């Protein structure tokens, strides 16, 4: 585990970013699937 304050902050920030990106990625993939399905 990180000991320095800056490293702890980096851990917190990366966790937030990872969760946000995960939701964005799933939304985008769902939208793409729906768009491709509507073209068929």
C-alpha positions as CSV (number, residue, x, y, z in Angstrom):
1,X,0.0,0.0,0.0
2,X,1.1,3.5,-0.7
3,X,2.7,5.5,2.1
4,X,3.2,9.0,0.7
5,X,0.3,11.5,0.6
6,X,0.7,12.1,-3.1
7,X,0.6,8.3,-3.8
8,X,-2.5,7.9,-1.6
9,X,-4.2,10.7,-3.6
10,X,-3.2,9.0,-6.8
11,X,-4.8,5.8,-5.6
12,X,-8.0,7.6,-4.8
13,X,-8.1,9.4,-8.1
14,X,-7.3,6.3,-10.2
15,X,-10.1,4.4,-8.4
16,X,-12.6,7.2,-9.2
17,X,-11.5,7.4,-12.8
18,X,-11.6,3.6,-13.3
19,X,-15.2,3.4,-12.1
20,X,-16.2,6.4,-14.2
21,X,-14.5,4.9,-17.3
22,X,-16.1,1.5,-16.7
23,X,-19.6,3.0,-16.7
24,X,-18.8,5.0,-19.9
25,X,-17.4,2.0,-21.6
26,X,-20.4,-0.2,-20.9
27,X,-22.8,2.6,-22.0
28,X,-20.9,3.0,-25.3
29,X,-20.7,-0.7,-26.0
30,X,-24.5,-1.1,-25.3
31,X,-25.2,1.8,-27.7
32,X,-23.0,0.3,-30.4
33,X,-24.7,-3.0,-30.1
34,X,-28.2,-1.4,-30.3
35,X,-27.1,0.6,-33.4
36,X,-25.7,-2.5,-35.1
37,X,-28.8,-4.5,-34.3
38,X,-31.0,-1.8,-35.8
39,X,-29.1,-1.9,-39.0
40,X,-29.8,-5.6,-39.6
